[in-house]
Amino acid sequence: MSELGHILNLEIEKIYSQRRNLAQAQAEQKRRLIIAEYPQIVELEDAVNQKGLIYLQFSLGEDEAARQQADRELGKAEQRLKEYLFERGISLNYAEPVWHCPKCQDTGLVDECYCTCYEELRQALLSQLLPSALLPEASFDQTDPGVYPEEIVKNGQKSRPRDHMKTMLDIVRTYSQHFSLLENKNLFFSGQEGSGKTWLISCIAREVMAHGYSVFVLPASVFFDLLQEWNQQKISFRPDPDRYNELQILTEALWSCDLLILDDLGSEIQKDLSYTDLLLLLDRRQQEGLHTIITSNLNAIDLQEIYDKRIASRISGNFLCYKMPEVDLRLVRSQQ
């Protein structure tokens, strides 16, 4: 197991253990309070257990008449308990723990597969180490193409931003819902500030995470700062051990997560070797069949003026490129 996976799994299992212990303690406390007020519940439950043992004994034997009689007696005991609880407004499962995640009962597994809450925990832990570009309120259900103008005229050309955005939503919904089946795994969104790029990628991230995939969303500026610091730590004669380990974990996440989203590429202050870091990242993820999404105020060709033509070539050749509606929603809202 990788260093990243080992550390995260330990922390996640610790959280699950705390959740299970809390749920079980709360259930036991609730049971004690109810039993204190209605002590007859214990007698009725004991009767059910005794009748159940008798039924089990006869089920293993050959006396069918006795087995049927034991079954009837067990049913009567269960019915008396149900009626007693119902008359007093007590749930039949009053003593069961209330899990933080009912699907996996705070184990992280459902049918031997990771539960969706596992990836949510993983993402939350990573987010504590690195700022995320994910908009917490964004989702496909909360996305309304009606906020875009129906028609605009720009430089003498008419366009229909609302219809444009409806098409974009169809594309990214399909991408998110069929994530594992896609042949074209990489997307590039270009558009002016305020056109909705960050909202759109947040919707994608939320949907993909809901299907149990690992997703990392961060501003491009943070990516370059992270890689520059990591490069400095690696060549340092006396690196900070704690920071070195932390940076190793974070950079490993960038290289290995199922979906990496870099937001606002081209807006960062340039650093030495920044284009080399990006090139290595894109090539590695492409070779391993991992998904990558990039947004920028610039188109793929314009990016070569900031980096070099190899970056533009990778994006043009390995990414499906889409242009956002030519609208600044912040300006649109201020004029309403």
C-alpha positions in Angstrom: 0.0 0.0 0.0 1.2 3.5 -0.8 2.3 5.9 2.0 -0.8 8.1 1.1 -3.2 5.1 1.3 -1.7 3.8 4.5 -1.9 7.1 6.4 -5.4 8.0 5.1 -6.8 4.5 5.8 -5.5 4.6 9.4 -7.2 8.0 10.0 -10.4 7.0 8.2 -10.7 3.7 10.3 -10.1 5.8 13.4 -13.1 8.0 12.4 -15.3 5.0 11.6 -14.4 3.4 15.0 -15.3 6.6 16.8 -18.6 6.8 14.9 -19.5 3.2 15.7 -18.6 3.6 19.4 -20.7 6.7 19.6 -23.7 5.2 17.9 -23.5 2.1 20.1 -23.1 4.1 23.3 -26.1 6.3 22.4 -28.2 3.3 21.6 -27.3 1.7 25.0 -28.1 4.9 26.8 -31.4 5.2 25.0 -32.3 1.6 25.9 -31.5 2.1 29.6 -33.7 5.2 29.7 -36.6 3.4 28.0 -36.2 0.3 30.2 -36.2 2.4 33.3 -39.5 3.9 32.4 -41.0 0.6 31.0 -39.4 -2.3 32.8 -41.9 -4.8 31.4 -40.1 -4.6 28.1 -37.4 -6.8 29.5 -39.9 -9.5 30.5 -41.5 -9.4 27.1 -38.1 -9.5 25.3 -37.0 -12.4 27.6 -40.2 -14.3 26.6 -39.4 -13.8 22.9 -35.9 -15.1 23.4 -37.1 -18.1 25.4 -39.7 -19.0 22.8 -37.1 -18.5 20.1 -34.8 -21.0 21.7 -37.6 -23.6 22.1 -38.5 -23.1 18.4 -34.9 -23.6 17.4 -34.7 -26.9 19.4 -37.8 -28.3 17.7 -36.7 -27.1 14.3 -33.7 -29.4 14.6 -35.8 -32.4 15.5 -38.4 -34.5 13.6 -41.5 -33.6 15.6 -43.3 -31.4 13.1 -46.3 -30.8 15.3 -44.1 -29.6 18.2 -42.2 -27.4 15.8 -45.4 -25.8 14.6 -46.7 -25.3 18.1 -43.4 -23.6 19.1 -43.6 -21.4 16.0 -47.1 -20.3 17.1 -45.9 -19.6 20.7 -43.0 -17.5 19.4 -45.3 -15.5 17.1 -47.6 -14.8 20.1 -44.7 -13.6 22.2 -43.4 -11.4 19.4 -46.9 -9.9 18.9 -47.3 -9.1 22.6 -43.9 -7.2 22.5 -44.9 -5.3 19.4 -48.3 -4.3 20.8 -46.7 -3.1 24.0 -44.2 -1.0 22.2 -46.7 0.4 19.8 -49.2 1.4 22.5 -46.4 3.5 24.1 -45.1 5.0 20.9 -41.8 3.1 21.1 -40.1 2.0 17.8 -39.6 -1.7 17.3 -35.9 -1.0 16.8 -35.6 1.4 19.7 -32.4 -0.3 20.9 -30.6 -0.3 17.5 -27.8 2.2 16.9 -28.5 5.2 14.7 -25.5 5.0 12.3 -23.8 8.1 10.8 -24.0 6.2 7.5 -26.9 3.7 7.4 -25.7 2.2 4.1 -22.4 0.7 5.6 -23.3 1.1 9.3 -20.1 3.1 9.8 -17.8 0.3 8.5 -16.9 2.0 5.2 -17.9 -1.2 3.2 -21.0 -2.3 1.4 -20.9 -5.7 -0.2 -17.1 -5.8 0.1 -16.9 -2.4 -1.8 -16.0 1.0 -0.4 -19.1 3.0 0.6 -19.6 6.5 -0.8 -19.0 7.9 2.7 -15.4 6.5 2.5 -14.5 8.7 -0.4 -16.2 11.7 1.3 -14.0 11.1 4.3 -10.9 10.7 2.2 -11.7 14.0 0.3 -12.3 15.8 3.6 -9.0 14.7 5.0 -7.1 15.7 1.9 -8.9 19.1 1.9 -7.5 19.7 5.4 -4.0 19.5 3.9 -4.7 21.5 0.8 -7.2 24.2 -0.2 -9.9 22.9 -2.5 -11.6 24.8 -5.4 -14.7 22.8 -4.9 -17.8 24.9 -4.3 -19.7 23.1 -1.5 -23.2 24.3 -2.6 -22.7 23.2 -6.3 -24.6 20.2 -7.7 -26.5 19.3 -10.8 -29.8 19.6 -9.0 -28.9 23.2 -8.0 -27.8 24.2 -11.5 -30.3 26.4 -13.4 -29.4 27.3 -17.0 -32.1 30.0 -16.7 -29.5 32.3 -15.0 -27.8 32.7 -18.4 -29.3 35.2 -20.8 -31.4 33.7 -23.6 -29.6 35.8 -26.2 -26.8 38.3 -26.4 -25.0 40.3 -29.1 -21.2 40.6 -28.8 -18.9 42.1 -31.4 -21.9 42.1 -33.8 -22.4 38.3 -33.3 -25.6 36.8 -31.7 -25.3 33.9 -29.3 -27.6 32.0 -27.1 -25.9 31.4 -23.7 -28.8 29.6 -22.1 -29.0 27.0 -24.8 -25.2 26.7 -24.8 -25.2 26.0 -21.1 -28.0 23.4 -21.4 -25.8 21.5 -23.9 -22.8 21.8 -21.6 -24.8 20.3 -18.8 -25.9 17.4 -20.9 -22.2 16.7 -21.7 -20.9 16.9 -18.2 -23.8 14.9 -16.8 -23.1 12.1 -19.3 -19.4 12.3 -18.3 -20.1 12.1 -14.6 -22.7 9.3 -14.8 -20.7 7.1 -17.2 -17.3 8.0 -15.7 -15.7 4.5 -15.7 -16.9 3.8 -19.3 -15.5 6.9 -21.0 -13.0 6.6 -23.8 -12.3 10.3 -23.7 -11.3 10.8 -20.1 -10.1 14.4 -20.2 -12.0 17.7 -20.4 -10.8 21.2 -20.9 -13.1 24.2 -20.3 -12.2 27.7 -21.4 -14.1 30.8 -20.8 -14.0 34.3 -19.2 -14.2 34.9 -15.5 -17.7 34.5 -14.1 -18.9 32.1 -16.9 -19.5 29.3 -14.5 -16.4 27.1 -14.9 -15.8 26.5 -11.2 -19.4 25.7 -10.6 -19.5 23.2 -13.4 -16.4 21.3 -12.3 -17.8 21.3 -8.7 -20.9 19.6 -10.0 -18.9 17.0 -11.9 -16.7 16.4 -8.8 -19.7 15.9 -6.5 -21.4 13.5 -8.9 -18.2 11.4 -9.5 -17.5 11.2 -5.8 -21.0 10.0 -5.1 -20.1 7.0 -7.3 -17.2 6.1 -5.0 -14.3 7.5 -7.1 -11.4 9.6 -5.6 -11.5 13.2 -6.7 -9.1 16.0 -6.1 -10.1 19.6 -7.0 -7.6 22.5 -6.5 -6.7 25.8 -8.0 -3.8 25.7 -10.5 -2.0 28.3 -8.5 -2.0 25.9 -5.5 -0.8 23.1 -7.7 2.3 25.0 -8.8 3.0 26.3 -5.3 2.8 22.7 -4.0 5.1 21.3 -6.7 7.6 24.1 -6.3 7.8 23.4 -2.5 8.0 19.7 -3.1 10.9 20.2 -5.5 12.7 22.4 -3.0 12.2 19.8 -0.2 13.6 17.0 -2.4 16.8 18.8 -3.1 17.2 20.3 0.4 20.1 19.1 2.5 18.0 19.4 5.6 14.3 19.0 4.6 11.6 19.4 7.2 10.6 15.8 7.9 6.9 16.5 8.7 6.4 18.8 5.7 8.3 16.4 3.5 6.0 13.6 4.4 2.9 15.8 4.0 4.0 17.0 0.6 4.8 13.5 -0.5 1.2 12.5 0.4 -0.3 15.4 -1.4 1.7 15.0 -4.6 1.0 11.3 -4.7 -2.7 12.2 -4.5 -2.4 14.4 -7.6 -0.7 11.6 -9.6 -3.0 8.7 -8.5 -6.6 10.0 -7.9 -9.3 8.8 -10.2 -10.2 12.4 -11.2 -7.9 15.4 -10.9 -9.4 18.9 -11.6 -7.1 21.9 -12.0 -9.1 25.1 -11.9 -8.1 28.4 -13.5 -4.9 27.3 -15.3 -2.9 30.3 -16.6 -3.8 32.7 -13.9 -0.9 31.8 -11.5 2.4 33.6 -11.1 4.9 31.7 -13.2 7.6 29.7 -11.4 10.7 28.0 -12.7 9.9 24.6 -14.2 6.2 25.0 -13.7 5.4 23.9 -17.3 7.7 20.8 -16.8 5.7 19.8 -13.6 2.4 20.1 -15.5 3.7 18.2 -18.5 4.9 15.3 -16.3 1.6 15.2 -14.5 -0.5 15.2 -17.7 1.7 12.5 -19.4 1.7 10.3 -16.3 -2.1 10.5 -15.8 -2.7 9.9 -19.5 -0.5 6.8 -19.5 -2.3 5.4 -16.5 -5.8 6.0 -17.9 -6.8 8.5 -15.2 -9.2 11.3 -15.7 -8.2 15.0 -15.7 -10.2 18.2 -16.1 -8.7 21.6 -16.6 -10.4 25.0 -16.7 -8.8 28.3 -17.9 -9.7 31.8 -18.9 -7.5 31.0 -22.0 -8.0 28.5 -24.8 -5.6 25.7 -25.4 -3.6 27.6 -28.1 -3.2 30.7 -25.9 -1.7 28.6 -23.1 1.4 28.0 -25.2 2.3 31.7 -24.7 2.5 31.1 -21.0 4.0 27.6 -20.9 5.2 26.1 -24.2 3.7 24.5 -27.2 3.9 21.0 -25.6 1.3 21.9 -23.1 -1.1 23.2 -25.8 -0.4 20.1 -27.8 -1.2 17.8 -24.9 -4.5 19.6 -24.2 -5.5 19.8 -27.9 -4.6 16.2 -28.5 -5.7 14.4 -25.3 -8.6 16.6 -24.0 -12.1 17.3 -25.3 -12.1 21.1 -25.4 -15.3 23.1 -24.6 -15.9 26.8 -24.5 -18.2 28.2 -21.8 -20.9 30.8 -22.7 -19.4 34.3 -23.2 -21.2 35.6 -20.2 -20.1 37.0 -16.8 -22.8 35.9 -14.5 -21.6 38.3 -11.8 -22.2 41.2 -14.1 -25.6 39.7 -15.1 -26.7 39.4 -11.5 -25.6 43.0 -10.7 -27.7 44.4 -13.5 -30.9 42.5 -12.4 
